[in-house]
Amino acid sequence: MTATDHALELTQTAATAAVDKLGQDLVAYDVSDQLAITDVFLVVTASNERQVGAVVDGIEEALRRHDARPVRREGDRQLRWVLLDYLDLVVHVQHTEERRFYALERLWRDCPRIQLEVDERR
């Protein structure tokens, strides 16, 4: 099984929104073969708490235009690691230190990586 077209569309939209708000080091994995609860994990780094909040807000705003709203949002008090669950897509926006410490890529490196069509060099 592979990620649905809908999940991939949401992923690209979220990735574009994250980069627009200066999110960095984006990586997306198709976890549909490993997990029954979602198709894609998108991981984004932000350099500070304010930036984490801006990236999260940008992603939510962009996905709202696709009639997608998170069914769950966690971590928005400390703004060190915010999880947005859209069922088909789970977005992790992490502060640089949390990204380095938890290294989510290590857990999902066996899953196919999704090519993101974004330019982080702005």
CYANA upper distance limits for C-alpha pairs under 8 A (distance plus 0.5 A):
  1 MET  CA     32 SER  CA      6.97
  1 MET  CA     33 ASP  CA      6.33
  2 THR  CA     30 ASP  CA      7.38
  2 THR  CA     32 SER  CA      6.28
  2 THR  CA     33 ASP  CA      7.34
  2 THR  CA     39 ASP  CA      7.93
  3 ALA  CA      7 ALA  CA      6.67
  3 ALA  CA      8 LEU  CA      7.17
  3 ALA  CA     30 ASP  CA      6.44
  3 ALA  CA     31 VAL  CA      8.12
  3 ALA  CA     32 SER  CA      6.26
  3 ALA  CA     39 ASP  CA      5.44
  3 ALA  CA     40 VAL  CA      7.17
  4 THR  CA      8 LEU  CA      6.82
  4 THR  CA     39 ASP  CA      7.65
  4 THR  CA     88 ASP  CA      8.46
  5 ASP  CA      9 GLU  CA      6.58
  6 HIS  CA     10 LEU  CA      6.72
  6 HIS  CA     88 ASP  CA      8.22
  7 ALA  CA     11 THR  CA      6.58
  7 ALA  CA     39 ASP  CA      7.07
  7 ALA  CA     40 VAL  CA      7.24
  7 ALA  CA     88 ASP  CA      5.70
  7 ALA  CA     89 LEU  CA      6.40
  8 LEU  CA     12 GLN  CA      6.75
  8 LEU  CA     40 VAL  CA      8.15
  9 GLU  CA     13 THR  CA      6.74
 10 LEU  CA     14 ALA  CA      6.51
 10 LEU  CA     63 LEU  CA      7.35
 10 LEU  CA     66 HIS  CA      8.41
 10 LEU  CA     89 LEU  CA      7.62
 11 THR  CA     15 ALA  CA      6.51
 11 THR  CA     28 ALA  CA      8.26
 11 THR  CA     40 VAL  CA      7.96
 11 THR  CA     42 LEU  CA      7.48
 11 THR  CA     89 LEU  CA      7.28
 12 GLN  CA     16 THR  CA      6.63
 12 GLN  CA    116 LEU  CA      6.81
 12 GLN  CA    117 GLU  CA      7.31
 12 GLN  CA    118 VAL  CA      8.50
 13 THR  CA     17 ALA  CA      6.74
 13 THR  CA     59 ILE  CA      8.28
 13 THR  CA     62 ALA  CA      7.22
 13 THR  CA     63 LEU  CA      7.30
 14 ALA  CA     18 ALA  CA      6.57
 14 ALA  CA     59 ILE  CA      5.59
 14 ALA  CA     60 GLU  CA      8.44
 14 ALA  CA     62 ALA  CA      7.29
 14 ALA  CA     63 LEU  CA      7.17
 15 ALA  CA     19 VAL  CA      6.75
 15 ALA  CA     26 LEU  CA      7.72
 15 ALA  CA     42 LEU  CA      8.29
 15 ALA  CA     59 ILE  CA      8.25
 15 ALA  CA    116 LEU  CA      7.63
 15 ALA  CA    118 VAL  CA      7.38
 16 THR  CA     20 ASP  CA      6.67
 16 THR  CA    117 GLU  CA      8.30
 16 THR  CA    118 VAL  CA      6.38
 17 ALA  CA     21 LYS  CA      6.95
 17 ALA  CA     55 VAL  CA      7.83
 17 ALA  CA     58 GLY  CA      6.01
 17 ALA  CA     59 ILE  CA      5.71
 17 ALA  CA     62 ALA  CA      6.81
 18 ALA  CA     22 LEU  CA      6.88
 18 ALA  CA     23 GLY  CA      5.39
 18 ALA  CA     24 GLN  CA      8.33
 18 ALA  CA     44 VAL  CA      7.85
 18 ALA  CA     55 VAL  CA      5.67
 18 ALA  CA     56 VAL  CA      8.04
 18 ALA  CA     58 GLY  CA      6.95
 18 ALA  CA     59 ILE  CA      6.52
 19 VAL  CA     23 GLY  CA      5.22
 19 VAL  CA     24 GLN  CA      7.16
 19 VAL  CA     55 VAL  CA      8.46
 19 VAL  CA    118 VAL  CA      7.71
 19 VAL  CA    119 ASP  CA      7.92
 19 VAL  CA    120 GLU  CA      6.51
 20 ASP  CA     58 GLY  CA      8.30
 21 LYS  CA     51 GLN  CA      8.08
 21 LYS  CA     54 ALA  CA      6.72
 21 LYS  CA     55 VAL  CA      5.74
 21 LYS  CA     58 GLY  CA      7.05
 22 LEU  CA     46 ALA  CA      7.83
 22 LEU  CA     51 GLN  CA      8.10
 22 LEU  CA     55 VAL  CA      7.72
 22 LEU  CA    120 GLU  CA      8.30
 23 GLY  CA     44 VAL  CA      6.51
 23 GLY  CA     45 THR  CA      6.15
 23 GLY  CA     46 ALA  CA      5.75
 23 GLY  CA     51 GLN  CA      8.24
 23 GLY  CA     55 VAL  CA      6.74
 23 GLY  CA    120 GLU  CA      8.35
 24 GLN  CA     44 VAL  CA      6.45
 24 GLN  CA     45 THR  CA      5.50
 24 GLN  CA     46 ALA  CA      6.74
 24 GLN  CA    120 GLU  CA      7.00
 25 ASP  CA     43 VAL  CA      8.42
 25 ASP  CA     44 VAL  CA      6.53
 25 ASP  CA     45 THR  CA      6.37
 25 ASP  CA    120 GLU  CA      8.32
 26 LEU  CA     42 LEU  CA      7.61
 26 LEU  CA     43 VAL  CA      6.16
 26 LEU  CA     44 VAL  CA      5.20
 26 LEU  CA     45 THR  CA      7.40
 27 VAL  CA     42 LEU  CA      6.33
 27 VAL  CA     43 VAL  CA      5.87
 27 VAL  CA     44 VAL  CA      7.36
 27 VAL  CA    113 ARG  CA      7.96
 27 VAL  CA    114 ILE  CA      8.04
 27 VAL  CA    116 LEU  CA      8.11
 28 ALA  CA     40 VAL  CA      7.19
 28 ALA  CA     41 PHE  CA      6.00
 28 ALA  CA     42 LEU  CA      4.79
 28 ALA  CA     43 VAL  CA      6.76
 28 ALA  CA    113 ARG  CA      6.35
 28 ALA  CA    114 ILE  CA      5.77
 28 ALA  CA    115 GLN  CA      7.97
 28 ALA  CA    116 LEU  CA      7.88
 29 TYR  CA     40 VAL  CA      6.06
 29 TYR  CA     41 PHE  CA      5.80
 29 TYR  CA     42 LEU  CA      7.12
 29 TYR  CA    108 TRP  CA      7.59
 29 TYR  CA    111 CYS  CA      6.57
 29 TYR  CA    112 PRO  CA      6.23
 29 TYR  CA    113 ARG  CA      4.99
 29 TYR  CA    114 ILE  CA      5.99
 30 ASP  CA     39 ASP  CA      6.31
 30 ASP  CA     40 VAL  CA      5.22
 30 ASP  CA     41 PHE  CA      7.28
 30 ASP  CA    111 CYS  CA      6.52
 30 ASP  CA    112 PRO  CA      5.92
 30 ASP  CA    113 ARG  CA      6.69
 30 ASP  CA    114 ILE  CA      6.92
 31 VAL  CA     35 LEU  CA      6.42
 31 VAL  CA     38 THR  CA      7.55
 31 VAL  CA     39 ASP  CA      5.81
 31 VAL  CA     40 VAL  CA      5.96
 31 VAL  CA     41 PHE  CA      7.31
 31 VAL  CA    108 TRP  CA      8.09
 31 VAL  CA    111 CYS  CA      6.43
 31 VAL  CA    112 PRO  CA      8.00
 32 SER  CA     36 ALA  CA      7.02
 32 SER  CA     38 THR  CA      6.70
 32 SER  CA     39 ASP  CA      4.70
 32 SER  CA     40 VAL  CA      7.26
 34 GLN  CA    111 CYS  CA      8.34
 35 LEU  CA     39 ASP  CA      7.87
 37 ILE  CA     87 LEU  CA      7.30
 37 ILE  CA     88 ASP  CA      8.19
 38 THR  CA     87 LEU  CA      6.01
 38 THR  CA     88 ASP  CA      5.22
 38 THR  CA     89 LEU  CA      6.44
 38 THR  CA     90 VAL  CA      7.47
 39 ASP  CA     87 LEU  CA      8.43
 39 ASP  CA     88 ASP  CA      5.60
 39 ASP  CA     89 LEU  CA      6.50
 40 VAL  CA     88 ASP  CA      6.96
 40 VAL  CA     89 LEU  CA      5.33
 40 VAL  CA     90 VAL  CA      6.75
 41 PHE  CA     89 LEU  CA      6.53
 41 PHE  CA     90 VAL  CA      5.49
 41 PHE  CA     91 VAL  CA      6.39
 41 PHE  CA     92 HIS  CA      7.93
 42 LEU  CA     89 LEU  CA      7.87
 42 LEU  CA     90 VAL  CA      6.80
 42 LEU  CA     91 VAL  CA      5.24
 42 LEU  CA     92 HIS  CA      6.61
 43 VAL  CA     91 VAL  CA      6.48
 43 VAL  CA     92 HIS  CA      5.26
 43 VAL  CA     93 VAL  CA      6.50
 43 VAL  CA     94 GLN  CA      7.98
 43 VAL  CA    104 LEU  CA      8.45
 44 VAL  CA     91 VAL  CA      8.21
 44 VAL  CA     92 HIS  CA      6.68
 44 VAL  CA     93 VAL  CA      5.27
 44 VAL  CA     94 GLN  CA      6.64
 45 THR  CA     52 VAL  CA      8.24
 45 THR  CA     93 VAL  CA      6.34
 45 THR  CA     94 GLN  CA      5.46
 45 THR  CA     95 HIS  CA      6.24
 45 THR  CA     96 THR  CA      6.21
 45 THR  CA     99 ARG  CA      7.14
 46 ALA  CA     51 GLN  CA      6.04
 46 ALA  CA     52 VAL  CA      5.73
 46 ALA  CA     55 VAL  CA      8.01
 46 ALA  CA     93 VAL  CA      7.48
 46 ALA  CA     94 GLN  CA      6.55
 46 ALA  CA     95 HIS  CA      5.50
 46 ALA  CA     96 THR  CA      6.43
 47 SER  CA     51 GLN  CA      6.80
 47 SER  CA     52 VAL  CA      7.92
 47 SER  CA     95 HIS  CA      6.24
 47 SER  CA     96 THR  CA      5.94
 48 ASN  CA     52 VAL  CA      6.78
 48 ASN  CA     80 ARG  CA      8.28
 48 ASN  CA     95 HIS  CA      6.31
 48 ASN  CA     96 THR  CA      7.78
 49 GLU  CA     53 GLY  CA      6.89
 49 GLU  CA     78 GLN  CA      8.01
 49 GLU  CA     79 LEU  CA      5.56
 49 GLU  CA     80 ARG  CA      6.41
 49 GLU  CA     95 HIS  CA      7.14
 50 ARG  CA     54 ALA  CA      6.80
 50 ARG  CA     79 LEU  CA      7.88
 51 GLN  CA     55 VAL  CA      6.59
 52 VAL  CA     56 VAL  CA      6.67
 52 VAL  CA     79 LEU  CA      6.44
 52 VAL  CA     80 ARG  CA      7.44
 52 VAL  CA     81 TRP  CA      8.12
 52 VAL  CA     82 VAL  CA      8.11
 52 VAL  CA     93 VAL  CA      6.83
 52 VAL  CA     94 GLN  CA      7.23
 52 VAL  CA     95 HIS  CA      6.99
 53 GLY  CA     57 ASP  CA      6.57
 53 GLY  CA     76 ASP  CA      8.04
 53 GLY  CA     79 LEU  CA      6.73
 54 ALA  CA     58 GLY  CA      6.55
 55 VAL  CA     59 ILE  CA      6.66
 55 VAL  CA     93 VAL  CA      7.91
 56 VAL  CA     60 GLU  CA      6.68
 56 VAL  CA     82 VAL  CA      7.91
 56 VAL  CA     93 VAL  CA      7.41
 57 ASP  CA     61 GLU  CA      6.58
 58 GLY  CA     62 ALA  CA      6.65
 59 ILE  CA     63 LEU  CA      6.58
 60 GLU  CA     64 ARG  CA      6.47
 60 GLU  CA     69 ARG  CA      7.64
 60 GLU  CA     70 PRO  CA      8.26
 61 GLU  CA     65 ARG  CA      7.26
 62 ALA  CA     66 HIS  CA      7.71
 63 LEU  CA     67 ASP  CA      7.09
 63 LEU  CA     68 ALA  CA      5.75
 63 LEU  CA     69 ARG  CA      7.43
 64 ARG  CA     68 ALA  CA      5.46
 64 ARG  CA     69 ARG  CA      6.42
 68 ALA  CA     86 TYR  CA      7.52
 69 ARG  CA     86 TYR  CA      6.96
 70 PRO  CA     84 LEU  CA      6.37
 70 PRO  CA     85 ASP  CA      5.65
 70 PRO  CA     86 TYR  CA      5.06
 70 PRO  CA     87 LEU  CA      8.23
 71 VAL  CA     84 LEU  CA      8.32
 71 VAL  CA     85 ASP  CA      6.24
 71 VAL  CA     86 TYR  CA      6.33
 71 VAL  CA     87 LEU  CA      7.64
 72 ARG  CA     83 LEU  CA      8.29
 72 ARG  CA     84 LEU  CA      6.54
 72 ARG  CA     85 ASP  CA      5.61
 72 ARG  CA     86 TYR  CA      7.90
 73 ARG  CA     82 VAL  CA      7.58
 73 ARG  CA     83 LEU  CA      6.11
 73 ARG  CA     84 LEU  CA      5.28
 73 ARG  CA     85 ASP  CA      6.89
 74 GLU  CA     82 VAL  CA      6.07
 74 GLU  CA     83 LEU  CA      5.66
 74 GLU  CA     84 LEU  CA      7.33
 75 GLY  CA     79 LEU  CA      6.68
 75 GLY  CA     80 ARG  CA      7.66
 75 GLY  CA     81 TRP  CA      6.22
 75 GLY  CA     82 VAL  CA      5.04
 75 GLY  CA     83 LEU  CA      7.03
 76 ASP  CA     80 ARG  CA      8.31
 76 ASP  CA     81 TRP  CA      7.96
 76 ASP  CA     82 VAL  CA      6.07
 79 LEU  CA     95 HIS  CA      8.17
 80 ARG  CA     94 GLN  CA      6.30
 80 ARG  CA     95 HIS  CA      5.48
 80 ARG  CA     98 GLU  CA      7.41
 81 TRP  CA     92 HIS  CA      7.30
 81 TRP  CA     93 VAL  CA      6.09
 81 TRP  CA     94 GLN  CA      4.81
 81 TRP  CA     95 HIS  CA      6.66
 81 TRP  CA     98 GLU  CA      7.48
 82 VAL  CA     91 VAL  CA      8.49
 82 VAL  CA     92 HIS  CA      6.36
 82 VAL  CA     93 VAL  CA      5.72
 82 VAL  CA     94 GLN  CA      7.00
 83 LEU  CA     90 VAL  CA      7.48
 83 LEU  CA     91 VAL  CA      6.14
 83 LEU  CA     92 HIS  CA      5.23
 83 LEU  CA     93 VAL  CA      6.99
 84 LEU  CA     90 VAL  CA      6.18
 84 LEU  CA     91 VAL  CA      5.53
 84 LEU  CA     92 HIS  CA      7.12
 85 ASP  CA     89 LEU  CA      6.80
 85 ASP  CA     90 VAL  CA      5.03
 85 ASP  CA     91 VAL  CA      6.98
 86 TYR  CA     90 VAL  CA      6.38
 94 GLN  CA     98 GLU  CA      6.37
 94 GLN  CA     99 ARG  CA      6.03
 95 HIS  CA     99 ARG  CA      6.68
 96 THR  CA    100 ARG  CA      6.78
 97 GLU  CA    101 PHE  CA      6.62
 98 GLU  CA    102 TYR  CA      6.36
 98 GLU  CA    103 ALA  CA      8.40
 99 ARG  CA    103 ALA  CA      6.07
 99 ARG  CA    104 LEU  CA      7.82
103 ALA  CA    107 LEU  CA      7.99
104 LEU  CA    108 TRP  CA      7.18
105 GLU  CA    109 ARG  CA      6.02
109 ARG  CA    113 ARG  CA      8.41
